[in-house]
């Protein structure tokens, strides 16, 4: 089953956007990152504290827009894998959600 989140053009490259979606009957906060023409989706939850990651609405990337950055403790995560490479949760991984690009739509594969 897929869930349409937005149009591919709704997220800058590089850029990110947050969404509230129902997964298994629960509303979840997720975010999508667009980088080099690819899209990656993750649950909006730091593996260290469980806190939301964004600095401001739709702001999940560091200043260089190369890594995902947690607003709470500045942990840095790889965009393509969600792996933490710096900060208090090095080696932990963000919980990924499969994404499909269908025509011009970004869709979750849930």
Secondary structure, 3 states (H helix, E strand, C coil): CEEEEEEHHHCCCCEEEEEEEEECCEEEEEEEEEECCEEEEEECCCCCCCCCCCCCCCCCECCCCCEEECCCCCCEEECCCCEEEECCCCCCECCEECEEEECCEEEEEC
